[in-house]
Amino acid sequence: MADLIFIWSIQYYGNYEAGERFEYLEHIYGNVITELDPKYVDPYLIGSLIMSIEAQDHEMALRLLDKGIAANPDEWILPFEAGFTCYHQLQDYERAARYFELAARRPDAPSAIRRMHAEMFNKLGDKRSSLMHWREIHQAADTDYIRDISWRHVHDLTIEVDIEALEATVRRYRERTGVNPRGFNQLVSEGALPTLPMDPDGRPYVYDPRTGEVSSQSRWRLYRRPGD
């Protein structure tokens, strides 16, 4: 019966001339098909796509996917779709990160989900957490592709995290003394830094004592501006 109603629903929602076609959308998928067979994964996926893409009701789509996640705890595709809806449609990166983390824990989950999970922290501005997850991905990489792409993220995020930390150290010094430090050597000699800071390519960071700004001599490995 769930099969029959599901096939009918695809035909019905494929008819763009049907009047009030979304009026019973959540009822049909959430209260009928998935009640007849809660383990039937396809209606959760197709129903949520219709809800999100066609009806533009993303929260309705997430309610259906949440029901599917609860009924199918070993399926990675359902939390992944929920995460992608939060990421792409809602730009709600915090919720997306939670769904991607859930999906990544499922059996047979593709490794790409862990990469999307790591990147959500970057979107949230939490570069330290993003860097931590990308480092874990790099350490566990089992292909040259994953090893290369994860290293690019590790490389650029390390520079961004280092620059933020160094500029914060400079700020604290300025707040304490009223002037910027002359250079990193002074910060090391006064105990504010343990050693002279180097970027992932082994090059010293560049410091401008007039502005207190720190920059890197190394080129960025990703095709985006820092902070994007």
N, C-alpha and C positions, 0 to 999 in steps of 0.2 A: 504494500500500500504506500509506503514511504517513497519507493521508486516511482510509482505511477504519479503521485502528486508532485514529486520533484520534476519529472519530465514535463508534466503539464505546466508547472511554474516557469520553467525555462521558456516554453512556447509563449506563455501569457506575457511575461515581462520582456520578451523579444518583440512584442507587438507595440510599437511606439504610438499607435493610434488609439490604444485602449484608454478610455476615460477613467480618471481617478485610479490609475494603475498602482499607485503606491499606498492606497488607503489601508489595505489589509496586509501590507508587506511583512511587518514584524509578526503578525499573527500566523501567517502561512508558514514562515520559516522557523519562527521561534516557538510557536505553540502547537503546530501541527506536524510538520515533517520531522523535526528533531525530537518531538515527543514520541512519535511512532518508532523512530530508530535513533536514539541518542548517539550511537557509535558511527553513524553514517556521516563521514567527514565532508563529502562534497557539498551538501546543502549549506553547511556553515560557511564554506569558502565562497560559493556562488551567491548565496544570500547576502553575505557581507559586502561582496563586490557591488551587487545591485543597490544595496542600501547606501554605500559610500560614494560610488561613482555616479550612479544614475539618480538616486533620490537625494544625494548630497546630505545624508544624515549620518555623520560619522559616529556619533555616539550610539545610534541604533546598531550600526555595524559592530561596534565594540561590545555591545551587550550580547549579540548573537555569538561572537567569537569567544567571549568569556564563558558562555554556556558550553560551547564546544570544548574549550580548554578543560573545564571541570569534568566533562563526560569522557574525555579522551586524553588522559594524563601523559601518554607516551608519544603523542603526535607533536612534532616540532612545527609543522606548517601553520597551525592555528595561532600560537603565540607570535610566530614570525609575522603573519599577516596583520595581527593586531598591532605589533610594533611598527610595521611599515605604515599602517594607517596613521598612527600617532606621529610618526616621523614626517611622512610626506604630506599628508592632508592637514594635520593639526599643528605641525611644528612644535609638538609637545614632547621635547626630547627626554624629559625625566620619565614620563610614562613609557615612551619608546624603549628607553634603556631597561626598564623593568621587564617589559615583554621580551626583548631580545635576550636578556639574561635567562629568562624562563625557557625560551626556545633553545638556547645553546646547551642547556642541561639535558635536553631530551635525547633519547637514543637515536643514533644515526643523523644527528643534526649537522648540516654542512658547516665547515669551518668558517665560511664567510659571515655567519651570524655573529660569531665572536668579534669579528672585525667591525661589524656594524655596531655592536654593543660598545666596543671601545671608543668608537667615534662619537657616540652620543654624549659622552662626558666632555669631549672637546667642544661640541655644540653648546653644551651647558656652561662653558667657560671653566670647567674643572680640568685644567690641563694636566695636573698631577695625577689624578685618577686615570685619565685617558692614557697618559704615558705608562703608568703601571700596567694597565691591561695590554697595551701594545707590546710592552717588554715581555709579558707572559706569552703572548702570541708568537713573538719572535723566537723565544727560547724553545717553544714547542713545535716550531715550524718543521714540517716534514717534506716540503717541496721548495724548490728554488724560487718559485713565484711568491709563495707566502713569505719566505725568508726575505725576499727583496722588498716587497710592498710593506711589510711590517717594519723593516729597518728604516725605510723612508719616513714613516710616521715617528718611530723612535728618535731618529736623527733630528727632525724638525721640532718635535715637541720638547726634546731635551734642551735645545737652544732657547725655545720660548720660555720654558720653566726656569732655566738658568738666568736669562735676562730679567725676568720678573723678580727672582730672588736677589740678584745683584743690585738692581735698581732699588729694591726695598732696603737693602743694606746701606746703600748710599743715602737714602732718605732718612733713615734712622740716625746716621752720622750727622747729617745736616741739621736735623731737629735738635740733636744734642749739642752741636758745636756752633751752629749758625752759618757754617760754610760747607761746601762740598769737599770731600777728600781730594788730595792731589792726584791720587791714582790707586790702583789695587795694591801696589807695594805697601803703601801707607796703611791700608786696611789690614793687610796680613801682619805687618809689624806691630799693629796695635791690637791684634787678636780678634778683629771683626770678621776676618776670613781665615780659614785654616791654611789655604794654599792659594797660589795664583790660579785663577779660574781658566780652564781650557774648554773649548767646544768639542763636540764629538769627533771632529776631524783633527784634534790635537792643536788647534790654533788658539792663541790667546784672544779673549774677548776685547773689543775696542771700547774704551771709556772716554767720554768727553767731560772733563772737569768743569767746564763752563755751565753745562746744562744738567749734568748728572745722568745723562743718557748712556745706555750700554747697547752695543750692537755686535753682530757676528761677522767675521770675515768670510765665513763659509757660505756657499750657495745653498739655497733651499732645495730639498729633494722632491718636494711635491709641487704640483702646478697650481698653487694657490698662494695668496698673500698670508703672512702670519696673522692670526686672529680670525680668519674666515671660518 
